Amino acid sequence: MSLLSDLINLDLSDTTEKTIAEYIWIGGSGMDLRSKARTFSGPIKHPSELPKWNYDGSSTGQAPGEDSEVILYPQAIFPDPFRRGNHILVMCDTYTPAGEPIPTNKRYGAAQIFSNPEVAAEVPWYGIEQEYTLLQKDVKWPLGWPVGGFPGPQGPYYCGIGADKAFGRDIVDAHYKACLYAGINISGINGEVMPGQWEFQVGPSVGISAGDEVWVARYILERITEIAGVIVSFDPKPIQGDWNGAGAHTNYSTKSMREEGGYEVIKKAIDKLGLKHKQHIAAYGEGNERRLTGRHETADINTFKWGVANRGASIRVGRETEQAGKGYFEDRRPASNMDPYIVTSMIAETTILSKS
């Protein structure tokens, strides 16, 4: 194992200028990340330097077997924390050979919205709080929980420390540092209310980059849990009963909201979101009805309400924003398995482009 570890961690810079690029894409379920690697002759500085590539879409549920090629378009690159050196991770989106985005390519539609001049002028910022649950590999039961049993009730675990309260911190810290290495704007981590559940935050990130960074952060987390022999779950309610679910609270502001008089802009934006509550809920993650019950720091899925410092609301406005008269708000409805391309672009479309 020592020799294997040495080989995995080989520094290639002394012997070759070749670069390994790990192409990453989203599979047919909308949540399964896939990747494969390719060698290039030298360092890559920009996605435009990379060629398009293809994969077998019939094996990912994205194309029929008789016409199985799906084309990968490189969109964003990140330093690779696993191979290091000049090696890179490449976030791609997916197209038919004719150049049409395939149905699971949600980045394409998001990019259209973020390139709209009205949206671009507002410089939308996002901070996404990605919650997730670590599971024991063989039994798929939360890390730190007795197999087939339950730990003590919630209370001591949120931001807790100690062997009986924090489970998987080595994985969480490894992920934190790996994301910083990769240039992802990860702004923090914390233990969550349910034991075995954690959160990382990405942002503030502007426009389409928020989606790119969350997806690559998820990829890095999946790779680290693979090494650790642990499963990561993005299910919004992994354990039924009196346990908190897992969300992806999305903090949002525009240039107008961040300037003087921004609080009035925020209130108008929230009104617009209320008018399209059902459309947003439908796009905010599968199984979200199991989480948004009106309990465990959520609003009921069928109810739209907002409030200042209210974690039981659909939209929470921070006390600091209210006092300053400008700032941001938090959409607490997105589930942990939401697609950040969909959620970020939909919020921008509703609050900036919608005239109602």
C-alpha positions in Angstrom: 0.0 0.0 0.0 2.9 2.3 0.7 4.2 1.9 -2.9 0.7 2.4 -4.3 0.4 5.6 -2.3 3.8 6.8 -3.5 2.7 6.1 -7.1 -0.6 7.9 -6.7 1.2 10.9 -5.4 4.0 11.0 -8.0 5.1 14.5 -8.9 5.3 14.4 -12.7 6.7 17.9 -13.1 10.3 16.7 -13.0 9.9 14.2 -15.9 7.2 15.5 -18.2 5.2 18.7 -19.1 2.1 16.7 -19.9 -1.1 17.6 -18.1 -4.0 15.4 -17.1 -7.4 16.9 -17.5 -10.3 15.2 -15.7 -13.5 16.0 -17.7 -16.5 16.1 -15.4 -20.2 16.0 -16.4 -23.7 15.3 -15.0 -25.3 12.0 -15.8 -28.8 11.0 -16.7 -30.3 11.2 -13.2 -29.4 14.9 -12.9 -27.4 14.1 -9.7 -24.9 11.4 -10.8 -21.5 12.9 -11.6 -19.3 11.2 -14.1 -15.7 11.8 -15.2 -12.8 10.5 -17.3 -9.3 11.7 -17.9 -7.3 12.8 -20.9 -3.6 13.7 -21.4 -2.4 17.0 -23.0 1.1 18.0 -24.1 1.4 21.0 -21.7 -0.4 23.3 -19.2 -3.9 24.4 -19.8 -4.9 27.9 -18.8 -8.4 28.3 -20.2 -11.3 26.1 -21.2 -11.1 27.4 -24.7 -7.7 25.6 -25.1 -9.4 22.2 -24.5 -11.1 20.2 -27.3 -14.6 18.9 -27.1 -14.8 15.2 -26.2 -17.5 12.5 -26.3 -18.8 9.7 -24.2 -21.3 6.8 -24.4 -24.6 8.4 -23.4 -26.4 5.0 -23.6 -24.4 4.0 -20.4 -25.5 7.1 -18.5 -29.2 7.2 -19.5 -28.7 10.1 -21.9 -28.8 8.6 -25.4 -30.1 5.5 -27.2 -27.6 2.7 -27.9 -28.0 3.1 -31.7 -26.9 6.7 -31.5 -25.0 6.9 -28.3 -22.5 9.7 -28.6 -22.9 12.7 -26.3 -20.4 15.6 -26.8 -18.7 17.3 -23.8 -18.0 21.0 -24.1 -15.4 22.2 -21.6 -16.8 25.2 -19.6 -14.7 25.8 -16.5 -11.3 24.6 -15.2 -10.0 24.1 -11.7 -6.6 23.0 -10.3 -6.9 19.2 -9.5 -6.3 18.6 -5.7 -5.9 14.9 -6.3 -3.2 14.9 -8.9 -1.9 18.4 -8.2 0.8 20.0 -10.3 -0.5 21.4 -13.6 -3.4 18.8 -13.7 -6.9 20.1 -13.8 -10.6 19.3 -13.3 -12.8 20.4 -16.2 -16.5 21.1 -15.7 -18.3 20.3 -18.9 -21.9 20.5 -20.2 -23.4 18.1 -22.7 -24.7 18.3 -26.3 -25.8 16.2 -29.3 -23.3 15.8 -32.2 -25.4 18.4 -34.0 -24.7 20.9 -31.2 -28.0 20.9 -29.4 -28.0 20.8 -25.6 -29.3 17.5 -24.4 -32.3 17.5 -21.9 -30.2 17.0 -18.8 -27.9 20.0 -19.7 -29.3 22.6 -17.3 -26.1 24.7 -17.6 -27.0 25.8 -21.1 -30.3 27.4 -20.1 -28.8 29.0 -17.1 -26.0 30.6 -19.2 -28.7 32.1 -21.5 -30.3 33.8 -18.5 -27.0 35.0 -17.0 -25.8 36.4 -20.3 -29.0 38.5 -20.6 -27.9 42.2 -20.4 -30.5 43.0 -17.7 -29.2 40.2 -15.5 -25.6 40.8 -16.2 -26.0 44.5 -15.2 -27.3 43.4 -11.8 -24.2 41.3 -11.1 -26.1 38.6 -9.2 -24.2 37.1 -6.2 -25.0 33.7 -4.7 -23.9 32.0 -1.5 -25.1 28.4 -1.5 -25.2 26.4 1.8 -24.9 22.7 0.7 -26.0 20.3 3.3 -25.2 16.5 3.0 -25.2 13.3 5.0 -22.3 10.9 5.4 -23.4 7.2 5.4 -21.7 4.0 6.5 -20.9 2.2 3.3 -22.2 -1.3 3.9 -25.4 -0.4 5.8 -26.1 3.0 4.3 -26.9 4.4 7.8 -25.6 7.7 9.0 -22.0 7.8 10.1 -21.6 7.6 13.9 -25.1 6.1 14.4 -25.4 2.6 15.9 -26.2 0.1 13.1 -30.0 -0.3 13.0 -30.4 2.1 15.9 -30.5 5.8 16.8 -28.2 8.2 18.6 -29.5 10.6 21.3 -31.9 13.3 20.1 -30.8 16.4 18.2 -29.4 19.3 20.2 -25.7 18.7 20.9 -24.6 18.0 17.3 -25.0 21.3 15.5 -21.5 22.8 15.3 -20.6 20.2 17.9 -17.2 18.9 18.8 -16.2 15.6 20.4 -16.2 11.9 19.4 -19.8 11.5 20.5 -21.1 14.5 18.5 -19.0 15.1 15.4 -18.7 12.2 12.9 -16.6 12.4 9.8 -14.7 15.7 10.5 -11.5 14.3 8.7 -13.6 14.0 5.5 -15.1 17.4 6.0 -11.7 19.1 6.6 -10.1 17.3 3.7 -12.9 18.5 1.4 -12.6 22.1 2.7 -8.9 22.2 1.9 -9.2 20.4 -1.4 -11.9 23.0 -2.6 -9.6 25.9 -1.6 -6.8 24.2 -3.5 -9.1 23.9 -6.5 -9.9 27.6 -6.4 -13.5 27.1 -5.4 -14.8 30.0 -3.4 -15.7 27.8 -0.4 -16.5 30.2 2.4 -17.0 27.8 5.3 -18.1 24.5 6.8 -20.1 23.4 9.9 -21.6 20.4 11.5 -25.4 20.3 11.1 -28.3 19.5 13.4 -28.7 15.8 12.6 -25.6 13.8 13.6 -23.6 12.6 10.5 -24.8 15.6 8.6 -22.6 18.5 7.5 -22.7 21.7 5.4 -20.3 23.6 3.2 -20.9 27.0 1.8 -19.9 28.2 -1.7 -19.8 31.9 -2.4 -20.2 34.7 -2.9 -20.0 33.6 -6.6 -21.3 35.6 -9.5 -23.8 34.2 -12.0 -23.0 30.9 -13.8 -19.9 30.4 -11.7 -22.0 29.6 -8.7 -23.3 26.5 -10.4 -19.9 25.5 -11.7 -18.3 25.8 -8.3 -21.1 23.9 -6.4 -21.0 21.0 -8.9 -17.2 20.7 -8.8 -17.3 20.9 -4.9 -19.8 18.0 -5.0 -17.5 16.1 -7.3 -14.5 16.6 -5.0 -16.6 15.5 -2.0 -17.7 12.3 -3.8 -14.0 11.6 -4.7 -12.9 12.1 -1.0 -15.7 9.9 0.4 -14.8 7.3 -2.2 -11.2 7.2 -0.8 -12.6 7.1 2.8 -15.0 4.3 2.1 -18.0 6.4 3.1 -21.1 7.3 1.0 -22.3 10.9 0.7 -26.0 11.4 0.4 -27.7 14.5 -0.9 -31.2 13.2 -0.1 -33.3 16.0 1.4 -34.7 13.7 4.1 -32.4 10.7 4.6 -33.9 9.7 7.9 -37.6 9.9 8.5 -38.9 11.1 11.8 -37.8 13.8 14.2 -34.6 14.6 12.4 -33.7 17.6 10.3 -33.6 17.3 6.6 -30.9 18.5 4.2 -31.3 21.7 2.2 -29.3 24.0 -0.1 -30.3 27.4 1.2 -29.5 29.9 -1.5 -28.4 33.4 -0.5 -28.9 36.0 -3.2 -28.4 39.7 -3.9 -28.2 42.0 -6.9 -26.3 45.2 -7.4 -29.5 47.1 -6.7 -30.1 45.2 -3.5 -26.6 45.9 -2.3 -26.9 49.7 -2.8 -28.8 52.3 -0.8 -32.5 51.7 -0.9 -31.8 48.0 -1.6 -34.3 46.8 1.1 -37.2 48.0 -1.0 -35.7 46.1 -4.0 -35.4 43.0 -1.9 -39.1 43.2 -0.8 -40.3 43.6 -4.4 -38.1 40.6 -5.4 -39.6 38.5 -2.6 -43.1 39.4 -3.8 -42.2 38.1 -7.3 -40.9 34.9 -5.8 -44.1 34.4 -3.9 -46.2 34.7 -7.1 -44.1 31.9 -8.7 -43.8 29.7 -5.5 -45.2 26.6 -7.2 -42.9 26.8 -10.2 -39.9 27.2 -8.0 -40.8 24.4 -5.6 -41.3 22.1 -8.7 -37.7 22.8 -9.7 -36.0 22.9 -6.3 -35.2 19.2 -5.9 -36.7 15.8 -5.9 -38.3 14.6 -2.7 -38.4 18.1 -1.2 -41.9 17.4 0.1 -40.4 15.0 2.7 -38.3 17.9 4.0 -40.6 21.0 3.7 -43.1 19.9 6.3 -43.3 23.1 8.4 -41.2 21.5 11.0 -37.4 21.2 11.5 -36.7 24.8 10.5 -38.7 24.8 7.3 -41.9 26.3 6.0 -44.6 24.0 4.7 -44.1 23.2 1.0 -47.5 24.7 0.1 -47.1 27.9 2.0 -45.0 30.9 0.9 -44.0 33.3 3.7 -41.0 35.5 4.5 -39.7 37.1 7.6 -36.7 38.7 9.2 -34.4 36.2 11.0 -37.1 33.6 10.6 -35.7 30.1 9.9 -39.2 28.7 9.6 -40.0 30.9 6.6 -39.6 30.3 2.8 -37.4 33.4 2.5 -35.4 34.7 5.4 -34.1 38.3 5.5 -31.2 38.8 7.9 -31.5 41.2 10.8 -28.3 43.0 9.5 -29.9 43.5 6.1 -33.1 45.0 7.7 -31.0 47.4 9.8 -28.7 48.4 7.0 -31.6 48.9 4.6 -29.7 46.9 1.9 -28.0 43.5 1.5 -29.3 40.0 0.6 -31.9 37.4 1.4 -31.9 33.6 1.8 -34.2 31.3 -0.2 -34.6 28.4 2.3 -36.7 26.2 -0.1 -34.1 24.4 -2.3 -33.4 20.8 -1.3 -29.9 19.5 -0.9 -30.2 17.6 -4.2 -31.2 20.7 -6.2 -29.4 21.6 -9.4 -27.6 24.9 -8.7 -27.8 25.9 -12.4 -31.5 25.7 -12.2 -32.0 27.4 -8.8 -29.6 30.3 -9.4 -30.8 31.1 -12.9 -34.5 30.7 -11.9 -34.1 33.2 -9.0 -32.4 35.7 -11.3 -35.1 35.2 -14.0 -38.0 35.7 -11.5 -36.5 38.6 -9.6 -34.9 40.5 -12.5 -36.6 39.6 -15.8 -40.1 38.9 -14.5 -42.3 42.1 -14.9 -45.2 40.8 -12.7 
